[in-house]
Amino acid sequence: MSAGSEPGRGGGAGLGAPAAPGPDTYKGWLFKWTNYLKGYQRRWFVLSNGLLSYYRTQAEMAHTCRGTINLSTAHIDTEDSCNIVLSNGGRTYHLKASSEVERQRWVTALELAKAKAIRMRNNQSDDSGDEEPTSQSDKSELHSTLKSLASKLEDLSTCNDLIAKHGAALQRSLSELENLKLPAESGEKIKAVNERATLFRITSNAMINACRDFLELAESHSRKWQRALQYEREQRICLEETIEQLAKQHNSLERACRGAPGLSSSATAVSSTSKGSVPPAKGEASDEDEETEYFDAMEDAPAFITVAADPKHHRRSGSNLSGASEGHPEDWNLEDNVFESANKTGYNESTGKDVLPKKRRRTRIPDKPNYSLNLWSIMKNCIGKELSKIPMPVNFNEPLSMLQRLTEDLEYHELLDKAVKCESSTEQMCFVAAFSVSSYSTTVHRTAKPFNPLLGETYELDRLDELGFRSLCEQVSHHPPAAAHHVYSKQGWTLWQEITIASKFRGKYLSIMPLGAIHLEFHSSGNHYVWRKVTSTVHNIIVGKLWIDQSGDIEIVNHKSKDKCQLKFTPYSYFSRDVPRKVTGVVTDADGKAHYAMSGTWDENMECSKIVQSSHGSTSSEGKQKTVYQTLAPKVLWKKYPLPENAENMYFFSDLALTLNEPEERVAPTDSRLRPDQRLMENSKWDEANVEKQRLEEKQRAVRRRREAEAVEALEEGKDYEGYIPLWFERKVDPLTGELICVYKGGYWEAKEKQDWDLCPDIF
């Protein structure tokens, strides 16, 4: 069986009469044998151009073909009153109709289609384009074409002979007229007619010669065309065979993974070190895959080393940690500083007590359907098509939009609430750094892509009463895709950003590079922090288990105090002894003096250690001199929340992510919660979601074409065309980075209060 078809044998029962046969197609429901566990399953069959294809549903015709059989070389057999058996080489379909009458209709249609396919193949006029002709058929087709051209040339030659014959007769008659004694005026006219007849004969001869030259040229060039066409067909067949082989390897690896027994911790350790594998999460086995791409991080070892200070030489006092930036170990107090509450949730602004939710949020969503995603069945239908017009199914997605994923960065917002209480800017920088790392913790298992927002799509998260903040996102550009985000917290901070996603496919892996700066400002102190995101890499795109890694550097700058924090995300390396997903960093003041050392992993926790002394160590093998920091005992600033129960069947969503798409009243009509294809996918209606997704994308393309036409019209009239103008954001030059950025201009929450959404476009 080829990739995309379901193996098995036997017969089945059908359901529903097939559609009335048209001139080229025949459609209807039949039951197809799948395997001994599932038995017969209803499938939608389409007979067209000598090919019988089947789909799970009618909606799948737009994107996924489960299998195809060529009737021109197939054998059609009937086992009993309802069974139909189709075989073609190693491929066999066992089908069954609901009645003998329906079975006979299908058999008749199949026999007619087979006879027609054989005739088309023999005549070399197969217009289906789905089956590749052989080399011998190419020669026959070329011979037939040349024979037809030669026949036409013979017809032209016959016409030429007739023209020459009749022309000569006409000239003889005109010559006889010239010899007659006629008036001078008549003789002149006859002479003129004779000249025109001669010109006509010369022209016809030229036409015949041109046709003969054309035939000779066609004969010479047709050989070149044949060789070029044959080469392209061979390359296409080679590509199809390669992708099919990769798809088979993918399926076999998945089956082997699902069928493998649980591994012990010791076996896991051996497995992860003996073969290239997905970096193992803490406490779980890794899946072996020799094709995994690895990064060698040995050359990028940290430029500093931390060692624990001797506690006997550092006494403690009851002073607040706000003085820790001065480098005095006496101020590193465990009982009386803001670090003690680093991992607690949000606080009431006035009482400091835990805030109780005023609304009960949902804690689960429908389980993800167990749809097998066959990469080959999708890719083979895309060969030869323009990539921008290929509809990607929701099988690759998760039921959240990119705007909601951007809002998910606020899951550990309490770190910023804690940072407000810090008296020292370097101490505050530690919490900001931990917050910047925490936004990646949700990506470790989330290999599915979010929905691309439509232009003008928005998403609000109003948790002002529950958690003390409200957030608003808007898709402000489609090409390139860009989203603007604004968050206000009554705890005393404001965050805003505009993120543009750039990606590069590098064969085995996909690099995702978020472009744009993130701004964070604290109201009371005026400290203004700016940083940028690192590169995310999705590995094993074609074959193997998908896994995600983060790599690169983050520089966080406080533009008021000039403090800095350099964070390094170490890429996974097979040769490295470090823990996977490691993050390290140092917090320095305006003079470059180091105050805190940061360490941890981007998927679990971040710790902060106060530096009491620094010195230069030995020179590394790369010629770099490392700095040795003597630190006090570390304190945990951030620790990842455990995933909810049954998370593996709910797209590995966190507690916050489960609530992001929860329906809410009074939101804008452009809110992501109201997007129909995303809602259908969340409700496990993937086929309907694919149909709706295509409708929305085509609607967006129509709007874009209209804007392009308006831009051309304005250009012709010499007018300026502004293009799309965001509703709730406006473009301004960032005074700190000098970049053009979309910032919130106000009005959304007032419009929500009045329920005045007249400005919102109709995008759904």
N, C-alpha and C positions, 0 to 999 in steps of 0.2 A: 504493500500500500504506500502511496506517496503521501507526503506531508499534507495535512489538511483533511484527509479522508479518514473514515472510522473503520477499523478492521473488524472482521467477523464473517459469519455465514448464517444461513437459515432463511426464513421468510418472515413476513409480518403482515399486519393488517393496516389498511389505509383508511383515510378519513376525508370526506369531501370530494365532490366531483371535480375533475380538472377543468380549467378554463377552456372555452371553445377554441379549437386549434385555428391559429391564424396562418397566414402564408409562410411565416418563417419561425414562429415560436409556438410552444405548447407548455402550459404551466399547470401545476396542481399539487395537492398534498398526497404523499405516499408514506408508508412506514418503512424504515430502513433498519436492517439488523446492525446493531452496534457491537455488542459483546454479550457474554453469558451473564454478566451482572445486571446490565441495564436492559437487555433484550432489544425489542423493537422500539424505535423512537420516531415520532412524526417529523418529517422533513419536507421542505418546500422545494420541488424539483422544477427546473426550467430546461426545456428542450429548444435549442436554437442553433441554427447553422451546423447541424450535424454533431453538436456537443450537448451532453446531458450534464447539467450542474445541479448541485443541491445546497441548500442553506437551512439553518435551524429555523429561521423565521423569514417572512417576506421582507422585513425591515433590513435584514442582513444583506440583501442584494446590493445595497448601496456601498458596502465596505468589506464584507468578508465572505468569500466563497469557500465552502467546506470541502469540496472535491469536484472534479470534472472527469468525464470519460468520453473518448472520441469514438463515435459510433461507426466510422468508416472502417475500422479494423476490429470492431467488437462483435461478440457472439451473443445473440439474444435467445434465451430459452425460457420455457414455462414449466414449472414443476407441478402445479395443480391448478385449481380453478381461479386462484387469486395471486399466486406467486409469479414473480418475474426475476430472472437471473441474468445479469449483464456481466460479461467478463471480457477483459482486454489485457492480454499479457498477464502480469502478476496482480492486476487490480480486478476485484469482483464485487459487485453490488447485489445484495439479496433484498429484494423489494416485495411489497405486498400491497395490493389495492383492497378497497373495502368491499368490492363485489366483482363478480366475473365480468359484468358489463364494463365496469370501469377499467378492469385489467385489460380487456380486449381493446378498449380505446387507446390505452397507453401502448400496447403491443403494436397496434396498427400505426400509431404515430411514430414509434421508434423504428419500425421496419421502413416506413416511407422516408424518414430522416436518414436512415442508414443508406438506402438506395440512392438518395439524392447526394449524400456525402461522397459515395463511391464514384458517382458520375462526375461530380465536381472535381474530385481528385484526379480522375482519369483525363478529364478535359483540361486540367491545370487552370481551373477558373474558380478555385476556392477563395471566396471573399471574406471568410470568417477571420482569418489572420491568427487563429488560436493554435493551429497545428503547423509546425515548421515543415515545409516541403523538403524532399530529399534532393541530393545533388542531381540525380537522374531526372527528377521532375523539373528542376531548374532548366536543364538542357532542353527538355521537351517544350517547356514554356517558351524559351528563346527561339527554338526552331519554329514553333507555331507562329510566333510574332513575325519572324523574318519571312516565313512563307506567305503570311497575309500581306506584308509589305510588297513582296515580289509580285503577288497577284494583282495588287493595285497598280503596280508599275506596268504590268502587261496590259491592263485595261487602258492606262494612259497611252501606252505605245500604240494600241489598236486605234484609239481616238486620233493619235497623231498621224497614223497612216491614212485614216479616212479624211482627216483635214488636208493632208498633203495631196491626196487623190482628187478631192473635190476642188481644192485650190488650184491644182494644175489644170483641171477642166475649165475652171472659171477663167484662168489666164488665157487658155487657148481660145475660149469664146470671145474674150475681150480683144485678143489679137486679130481674130477674124473680123470683128467689128471695126478695128482700126484700118484694116485693108479695104473695107468697103468705102465707096465714095459717098461720104456723108458731109454735111455742112461742117465748116471749121469749128464752130462752137460745140457741136456734138463730139467731134474728135477729141477736143480738149477734155471734155468730161469723161469720155471713156478712158483716156490716158490716166486721169486722176484716180479713177476707180481701180485701174490696173496696179497703180503704185500702192494703193491701200491694201489690195489683196496680197501683194508681195510682202508688205510690212506685217500683215496678219500671219503669214506663213513663217516668217522669221521669228515672230513672237512665240508662236506655238512650239517651234523647235527649241527655243530657249527654255520654255516651260518644261518640256520633256527632259532636256539635259539637266535642269535643276533638280527634277525629281530623281533622276538616276544618281546624281551626286549625293542627294540626301540618303538614298538607300545605302550607298557605299559607306557613307559616314556613319549611318546607324549601325551597319554591320561591324565596323571597326570599334566603335565606342561601346556597343552592347557587350562585347567580351570584357571590357574594363568594368562595366557596370555589374556584370555577372560575378566577376571576381570580388568586387567590393561588397556586393550584397551577400555573397556567400560567407565572406569574412565576418560581416556584422552578425549574420545569423549564427555562425559558430561561436562568436563571442557571447552572444545572448544566451545560447544554450549552455555554454560554460558557466556564465554567471548564475543562471537558474540552478544548475546542478550544484554549484558551490553553496549558494544560499540554502538550498534544500538540505544539503549535507549538514550545514551549520544548525539548521532548525531541528534536524533529527538528533544531532548531538545534544542540543539544548533539552529536547524532550527526554532523552535517555538520562541525562544528568539529573533532571527534575525527578524522574521516576526513581532513580537510584537514591536520591536524597530523601524522598518520602519513604522509601522502603528500608532505609538503613536503621538498625537498632540504635538505642541510646548509647552514647559513648561515656565512658568513665572520665573523670577529670584527668587521670594520668594519660589515657589514650588521647584525650583532646590535646594535651600538651605535646605529645609526640607528633600528632597529626599537624598541628599548627607550625611545628618547627621543621618537619620533614618535607613539606610541600608548600608552594605558594598558595596562600589562602586568604579569604576575607579576614581582616583583622578581628580576632575574637572579642566579643563583648565580655565583660566581666561575668564569670560564672556560667557561660554558655559555650557549647561546642561550636567549632568553626567548620564551614563547608569547604572541602578540598576542591581546588580548581587550578590546574596548571597554567591556564591562560590568563590568570589574574595579572594586572599591570601593577608594578611596584615602583616606588620612588626610593632612591637611595638618599637617605637623609644624613648619612654619616659625615658628609662634608659640611653640613649645616648644623653641627652640634652647638649647644648654647655657648654664648661668649662669656658666661659667668658660672660659678659654682657656689652653692650655698652650703654652709656647715653650721651645725647647731652650736650656739654659744654655751659656755659653762654656766649653769644656773647658780653655782656657788659664788660667782663673781658678780652677779647682778641681783641686787636686792629690789624688792617691790615696794611700792607705796600706794596710797589711795588716790593718787592724782588721776585726772582724766586723761584719756588717750589722745586728746587733742594736742598734747605737747609731744607726741611721739615723733613728729616730723623733725624734731631737733636732734634726734639720734640718742636720746637718753634712755637707757634700758629701764630705769626706774619707773617710767611712765607706761610701760607695757603691762596694764592691769587687766586681769581676766574678769573681775567682778563688777567694775564700775566704769564701763565704757560702752560705746555704741556697738561694738562688734558682738557683744553678748546676744543681741537681738537680731543678728544678721539673717538668720534663717526662719524668723517668725513671719507670719503673714501681716497683712495690712493693719494699720492702727487708726483708731479714731483720732481726728485732728485735735479735739479738745480734751478728751479723757485719757487717751493712750491705751484704751482697752480694745480687745479684738472686736472687729466689726462683724456683726451677724448679717448674713445675706437676707435681704428683704424679699427676694423672689427665689422660688425653688427652680433650679436649672436642671435640665435633663442630664442624665448620667450614661446614656447609651443611645446608639443609632442602629438601624437595621444592619444585620451582619452582611459583610461583603459576599456577593454571590461567588460560587466556585466555578467561574467561567475560565476555561483553559484558553490562554492567549497563545495562538500559534503564529509566531513571527513570519514564517514562510507564507502562510495563507494570506497575510496582509501585504507583504512585500511583493509577491508575484503578481498581484493585481495592480501594483504601482509601476511596474516596469514599462518604460516608454511614455509615462505620463509626466506632465509638468508638476514638479513637487509642490508648488504653491496651491495647486488645485486638488491635492490628495486629501480627502477628509480623514483625519486621524480619529479612531474610535475612542470612546471614553474608557476603554479597557486600560489605557495608559494613565488615567487620571485618578485623583481622589476627589470626593465631593466637597471641595473647598476651592475658592478662587484665590488668585494671587494676592488680592487685597486682604483677604482673610488670613492668609499665611503671613503677610506683612504685619497685621495686627497681632498675630501670635507672638511676636517679639516681646509683647508686654506681659507675658505669662509670669515673669519674675519682677514685676514692677515694684514690689516691696523693697527691692535693693535700692531703688532711687528714693523711696520714702525714707529709708535709713540714711541715705547720703545727705538728705536735707538736714539732718540733726548733727552732722559732723561740723566741728568748729575749724578743723584744719583742712586746707585744700588738698594736701597730699593724701590725707586719710579719706577724704571724699573721693579722690581719684580711684582708690582701691575698689570702692563700691561701683563706680561707673565702669571700671574695667571688668568686674565680675558680671555686671549687667550685659556688657557687650558680648561676653563669651556665652552667657546663658541662652541667648537667642538661637544658638546652634544646637541646643540639646534636643530639640524636637525633630531634628533631621536625621538622626542616627538610623532609624528604621523606616523613615518615610521616603521610599524610593519612587513613589508615584508622583506625577507632576500635577500641580494645581491647574484649574481652569484659567485660560487666558482671559482677563477681563475685557469686556467690550468697551469701546470708547465712550466715555461719559458714565460708566458704571461706578457706583459708590458703595461704600460699606461703612456703617457706623457701629460703634460699640460703646454704648452709654452705660457705664458702671459708676457714675458719679456718686450715687448714694451708697452703693455696695462696697466699692473698692477705691473710690475717691478720684477716678479719672474718667474722661470721655475721649474717644478716638474717632477720627474721620479719615477715610481714604477715598481717593478719586483717581480713576484712570484718565490721565491728562493727555496722553499721546498713544497712538497705535503703531506707528512706524517712525522711529523705534518705540517699542512698548515702554511706557513710563508711568509710574504711579506716585502720587503725592500723598503724604501722610502727616497728620497733625494730631498731637495728643496734649490735652491740658489736664493737670492734676491739681486739685485743691490742697494737696499735701505740700505744694510749693515748687513745682517744676513743670517745664514745658519741653516737649520733644517734637521735632519736625524733620522731615527728610523727603527727598525725591529720588527714587531708585529706578534706574534703567537696567534691564537685564541684557547682557551680551553673552553669547554662547558659541563654542567652537567644538565641532565633532572631530575627534582625533582617532577614529578607527575603533579602538577598544573602549575608549572612555569619552565622556562628554564633560567639557569644562564650562562651568556657569560662573560668570563674572558680574556681580552687582556693581554698577557704576553710580556714583553719587555720594554726597556727604551726609552724615547724620549729625544733627545739631541737638544739644541738650543744654538748657539754661535753668539755673536755680534762681528763684525769685528773690530770696532774701540776700544772698551773697553776691548775686550777679555773675557767678562763675559760669562761663560759657564753654562747653566741651564740644569738640568736633572729631569725628573718626569715620573711617570707611570700612566696609565689609571685606572679608577675604574671599578667595576663590573656592567654590564648591566643585567637587569632581565626582561624577557618577561612573563607576567602573562596571565592566562586563556588560556592555550595551548589547552585543550580539549573542554571546554564549556565556553561560554561567549565572550565578546568583548576583543580582545587583547589590552594590554596596556604595556608600557615600563617604567621602573623606573631605576634610577642610584643611587648607594649607595656605600659607602666606603670613604676612605681618600686618598688625594693626597698630597704628600710632594714634594715641588719644592725646589731644592737646587742649589744655585749659588756656584759652586766649586771654583771660584776665590775669592769672597769676603766672602763666608761662610754664606751669608744671606739665610734665609729659609722662606717658606710660607706653613702653614698647612691649607689645605682646607678640609672641611667635607661636604660630600653629604649625607643629611639626608634622609633615606628611608621613603617612604610613610607609614603613620600609621593612622588608623581610630581614634585612641585615642589622636592624637597630635593636638594641637591648631595652630601649625605653618602652614604657607602656603605650599602647595605641592611643591616638587622639590627644597627645600631650600638648599642653599649653604652658608656656613660661613667660615671665615678664618682669620688668623693674619699673618702679615709680620713682621719678627724679623731680627735683624742684627746678626753679629757673636757672640756678647756678650749675645744674648737672649733678648735684649731689644725690646719691641713691638713698631712699628712705624705706621702701618696702620691696620685698620680692614676692612675686605672684607665681603660683604653680597650681597645676591641676589638669583636668581633662575637660574637653568641651562637651562631653556627653554625661558627666557625672557631678563634678564639684570643682570649686576654686578655693584655694587657701591663700592667706596673706601672712607673711612673716616680717617682723620688724627687723631692719638691718641696724646692727649696733657698731659694726666695724667692717671696713672693706680694705682689701689689699690686692696687689697684682700677683698672680700665680705664674706657673711655668708657661713656656710657649708651646702651643700645640704643634702637631705635625704639619698643619697648614700654614704655620708661621704666625698664627694669631695668638696674642697674649690674653689669657683669660683672667677675669677678675673674680676674686674669692670674697664672698659676702658672709660675714658671721652674723647669724640671725637668732632671734628668740624663737620659742615654740610657735608653730603656725596656728592660725585660727581660721576656721571654715567660714567663709563669707557666703557661699552659695552651694546648695546641694539640690540635685534634681529631684522633683517629685516622682514617686513611683507611678507607673502607668496604671490606668484603671483595669479592673478585671475584664477579661475577654478582649483586650486591646488588639490582639493579633487578628481578630476577625472584624475589627472596626478601624482598619487602615492604620493601626498603631497611633490613634489619636490620644492626646492627653486630655485631662479633665476640662481644660479651657477649650481645646479644639472641638470637643464634643458639643459645646454650647454655641460655637461661632455661627453655625448655620441654623440654629434653632429659630423657628418663625417668631417674629415679633410684630406687634401692631405699631402703626404710626410712623414706620420708617419710610424713606423716600421711595418712589416707584422705580428708581434705578438701583436699589440696594441689591447686593449679591444674593441675599436670602430669597429674593423673588425670581431669580434666574431659573427658568423652567427646566432646562437640560440638567443643571446641577441638582435640582430637587428630585428629578426622576432618577438620577443615578443614586442619590442617597437612599431612595426608596427601593433600590434593587431592580429598577426597570431600565436596564441598560440598553435594550434595543430601542425603546421609545426615546431614551436620552440621546442616542446617536442620531435619530431622525430630527429631533428638536435642535440638537447642536448644529446640524447642517443648515437648518432653516435660519437660525440666528446668524451664522457666519455669512450666509448668502445675503441676508438683510443688511449686515454691516458692510459687505462689499458694494451693495447697491448705493448705500449712503456715501461711501468713499468715492464711487464713480461720479455721483452727483456733485460732490465737492470739487473733484478734479475738473469737471465740466464748467463749474462756476468760476474756478480759478483761471481756466483758459479764456473764458468769456471776459472776465475782468481784465486780463492781460491784453486782450485785443482792443478793449475800450480804453486802455491806458489807466485803469484804476488799480488801487491797491487791494489785495485780497488777504484778509487776516487769517483765514483758515479756522480751524476749530478753536474755540475759546472755552477754557474750563469754567465750570459753573461756580465752584466754591473756592477755587485757588486762583492766584494771579502770578504772572512771571515777574521776578525782580532779580536784580544783580545782587548776589550774596557779597556783603562788604568784607567778609573774612576770607572766602575762597576765590572771589572774583567770578564765580560761575553763575549762569542764569538758572534760577531755581524757582519752582512753584511753591508759594507760601500761602497759608490760609488767609483769606481776605474777610472771613466772617459771613454771617447770614444763614448758615445751615440750621443751627439749633433754634434760631428765631423762626425760620420757616417751618421747622418741625413743631414748634409750639403752636403756631397758627394753622398748621396743616395746609400751608400754601406751597404747593409743588408745581405751580404753573411753568416755572423755568425748566423743569426737568424734561429731557427729550424722551421720546418713545423708542427705547432700545430693545425691549423684550417683546 
